[in-house]
Amino acid sequence: MKLHIVGLMLLGVSAVQAGQPAPATKHFIVGADHHSIPPISAIKQPVSSEKSRTVEGNKPCWMCQMGEQQAICQAFFSPHDDVRSVLLDLIEREQKAISISIFTFTDKKVAQALIDKTRKGIVVEIITDKQSLRDRFSKIPFLVDNGVPVYVYKPELTQGMYNDIMHHKFVIFERNIQNKPLLWTGSFNFTQSATLKNCENVVVIDDPRLIAQYKTHMQDLKMLIGAPEKRDKTKQLNGTVETMVDIQAAPGTKTTQKAKRKAIKKS
């Protein structure tokens, strides 16, 4: 059996060396013009992790041929792959709506890209965890200030303990490559560390059944949370700015007062 497999492999190599054309493979290059996509043999080989963040031409290839059908199914790994550039490219391509569930969001480039899409009429919505608001580098207030609806998951909504967190990291793109909906999911938070230092993984896939399940879960979380967050940009309190306020509690309750105290940060 081993000799038979090796023989087939050698025959395949001999065919290529003899100048016979290799089977065509359909694929997409992130950030490339789809009308002039090079053959797969022209794709550059992976470079070192340092160069992979700087070489613009070394874009990963979408795997789009599975059996007789085209499908999008690709994995990315930071810091070797420039995962943030892939995310920004997909955000730029989106034509309809982007739904995000993310635990930590401190990357200003990603935040600005989402704000730009919102200004172009693309629907953007985000679910994040309450702990995200405690990070002094959080871009959640920046997003809310610029009209992006943000839903904040809080333990008190489920009567959970402090370790009751919304730890998801997924994005649903409604109409993207080939006008398909796409699912982005993995361990990748929207942070500089996830891009440049951490070992993280992301899978981008166009499976309709999986996307439908994620959509349902996103809606369930929004129904549990209720209304998106509000932010008062103008109220000054002794040289500080009142940021995110827990609007789930009734006015005047101890819960509201406690939330406001936690929400005050140095400007």
C-alpha positions in Angstrom: 0.0 0.0 0.0 2.8 2.4 0.9 4.6 1.7 -2.4 1.4 2.3 -4.3 0.9 5.7 -2.7 4.5 6.7 -3.2 4.2 5.6 -6.9 1.2 7.8 -7.4 2.9 10.8 -5.8 5.9 10.3 -8.1 3.7 10.1 -11.1 2.1 13.4 -10.1 5.5 15.1 -9.7 6.6 13.7 -13.1 3.5 15.1 -14.7 4.2 18.6 -13.4 7.8 18.4 -14.4 6.8 17.3 -17.9 4.9 20.6 -18.3 1.4 19.2 -18.0 -1.0 21.8 -16.6 -2.1 21.4 -12.9 -5.8 21.4 -12.2 -7.3 24.9 -11.8 -8.2 25.8 -8.2 -10.7 28.6 -7.5 -9.7 30.9 -4.6 -9.8 34.4 -3.3 -6.9 36.6 -2.1 -7.7 38.9 0.8 -7.4 42.4 -0.4 -7.0 41.5 -4.1 -9.0 42.5 -7.2 -11.2 39.4 -7.8 -11.1 40.1 -11.6 -7.4 39.5 -11.7 -6.7 36.8 -9.2 -3.4 34.9 -9.9 -3.3 31.1 -10.2 -2.7 29.3 -6.9 0.9 28.5 -8.0 1.6 32.2 -7.9 0.7 32.5 -4.2 3.7 33.5 -2.1 4.9 31.0 0.5 4.5 31.9 4.2 7.1 34.3 5.5 8.4 34.8 9.0 6.0 36.0 11.7 7.7 39.5 11.7 7.5 39.9 7.9 4.0 38.5 7.7 2.7 41.7 9.4 4.5 44.0 6.9 4.6 42.3 3.5 1.5 43.6 1.8 1.6 41.1 -1.1 1.6 38.1 1.2 -2.1 37.8 1.6 -3.7 34.5 2.7 -5.7 32.5 0.3 -9.4 31.7 0.8 -10.0 28.0 0.2 -13.0 28.0 -2.0 -13.1 24.6 -3.8 -14.5 21.7 -1.8 -15.6 18.9 -4.0 -17.8 20.2 -6.8 -18.8 23.3 -4.9 -17.2 26.5 -3.9 -17.0 27.1 -0.2 -15.1 29.5 2.0 -13.3 27.8 4.8 -10.0 29.2 6.1 -8.0 29.2 9.3 -5.7 32.0 10.5 -3.2 32.0 13.3 -1.6 35.0 15.0 1.0 36.2 15.3 2.2 34.4 12.1 -0.8 35.5 10.1 -1.8 39.2 10.0 -5.2 38.3 11.4 -6.2 42.0 12.0 -5.7 42.8 8.3 -7.9 39.9 7.4 -10.6 41.2 9.7 -10.3 44.8 8.4 -10.5 43.4 4.8 -13.7 41.5 5.6 -15.2 44.6 7.3 -14.4 46.7 4.2 -16.0 44.1 1.9 -19.3 43.9 3.9 -22.3 45.2 2.0 -25.2 44.8 4.5 -24.6 44.1 8.3 -22.0 43.1 10.8 -22.9 41.5 14.1 -20.1 41.1 16.7 -19.8 39.3 20.0 -16.5 40.1 21.6 -15.0 39.9 25.1 -12.3 42.6 24.8 -12.2 45.4 22.4 -9.2 47.8 22.5 -8.1 48.0 18.9 -8.8 51.5 17.5 -8.2 50.5 13.9 -10.9 47.9 14.0 -13.2 50.3 15.9 -12.7 53.1 13.3 -13.4 50.6 10.5 -16.7 49.7 12.0 -17.6 53.4 12.6 -16.8 54.1 8.9 -19.1 51.3 7.8 -21.9 52.6 10.0 -21.5 56.0 8.4 -21.9 54.3 5.0 -25.2 52.8 6.0 -24.0 49.3 7.0 -25.7 48.0 10.1 -23.2 47.3 12.9 -24.0 45.9 16.3 -21.8 44.7 19.1 -22.3 42.6 22.2 -19.5 42.8 24.8 -18.9 41.9 28.4 -19.2 44.2 31.4 -15.5 43.7 32.1 -14.6 45.3 28.8 -15.7 48.7 30.2 -13.2 48.5 33.0 -10.2 48.5 30.6 -8.8 52.0 30.3 -8.0 51.2 26.6 -11.5 50.0 25.8 -12.9 51.3 22.5 -16.5 50.6 23.5 -17.2 54.2 24.6 -15.6 55.4 21.4 -18.0 53.2 19.4 -21.1 54.3 21.4 -20.1 57.9 20.9 -20.1 57.4 17.2 -23.5 55.7 16.9 -22.6 52.0 17.0 -25.2 50.1 19.2 -23.4 48.2 21.9 -25.1 45.7 24.2 -23.2 44.9 27.5 -23.6 41.6 29.1 -23.9 41.8 32.9 -23.9 39.0 35.5 -26.9 40.6 37.3 -29.0 39.9 34.2 -28.7 36.1 34.8 -28.2 36.3 38.6 -24.8 34.9 38.0 -21.6 35.4 40.0 -18.7 37.5 39.0 -17.3 34.8 36.8 -20.4 34.9 34.7 -18.9 36.5 31.6 -19.7 36.8 27.9 -16.5 35.3 26.6 -17.4 35.0 22.9 -15.2 36.2 20.0 -17.3 35.9 16.8 -18.4 38.0 13.9 -21.3 37.4 11.5 -21.0 39.1 8.1 -24.4 39.3 6.3 -23.2 39.8 2.7 -19.5 39.5 2.0 -17.2 37.6 -0.4 -19.3 36.3 -3.3 -22.3 38.0 -1.6 -22.2 35.2 1.0 -22.8 35.4 4.7 -19.7 34.6 6.6 -18.9 33.5 10.2 -15.6 34.6 11.9 -15.0 32.7 15.1 -12.1 31.6 17.3 -10.0 32.9 20.2 -9.1 36.3 18.8 -10.0 39.4 20.8 -9.8 42.8 19.1 -6.6 43.8 20.8 -3.0 44.7 19.8 -1.7 41.7 21.8 -3.9 39.3 19.9 -2.6 40.7 16.7 1.1 41.0 17.5 2.0 38.7 20.4 -0.6 36.1 21.4 -1.1 32.6 19.9 -4.6 33.0 18.6 -6.8 31.2 16.1 -9.7 32.3 13.8 -11.8 30.3 11.4 -13.8 32.0 8.6 -16.5 29.8 7.1 -19.7 30.2 5.0 -21.6 27.2 6.3 -25.3 28.4 6.4 -26.4 26.1 9.2 -23.6 27.2 11.5 -24.2 30.9 10.7 -28.0 30.4 11.5 -27.1 29.0 14.9 -24.8 31.9 15.7 -27.4 34.4 14.6 -30.0 32.8 16.9 -27.6 32.9 19.8 -26.8 36.6 19.1 -30.5 37.4 19.2 -31.0 35.5 22.4 -28.2 37.5 24.0 -29.7 40.8 22.9 -33.1 39.8 24.2 -31.5 38.9 27.6 -29.6 42.2 27.8 -32.3 44.5 26.6 -31.4 48.0 25.4 -28.0 49.0 24.1 -25.7 51.2 26.3 -25.9 55.0 26.5 -23.1 57.5 27.1 -23.1 61.0 28.3 -20.2 62.8 26.6 -20.8 66.2 28.1 -21.4 65.8 31.8 -18.3 66.8 33.7 -17.8 65.6 37.3 -14.8 67.3 39.1 -12.5 67.0 36.2 -13.6 63.5 35.2 -16.0 62.3 32.5 -18.9 60.1 33.3 -18.7 57.2 30.8 -20.9 54.1 30.5 -23.9 54.0 32.8 -25.8 50.8 33.6 -29.3 51.6 32.3 -30.8 48.3 33.3 -31.3 49.3 36.9 -34.1 51.7 38.0 -33.0 55.3 38.6 -32.0 56.0 42.2 -31.3 52.4 43.2 -28.1 51.3 44.9 -27.3 49.3 41.8 -27.4 52.4 39.6 -25.3 54.4 42.1 -22.7 51.7 42.2 -22.6 51.4 38.5 -22.1 55.2 38.1 -19.2 55.1 40.6 -17.5 52.4 38.6 -18.2 54.2 35.4 -16.3 57.3 36.3 -12.8 57.4 34.8 -10.1 60.0 34.4 -10.4 61.9 31.1 
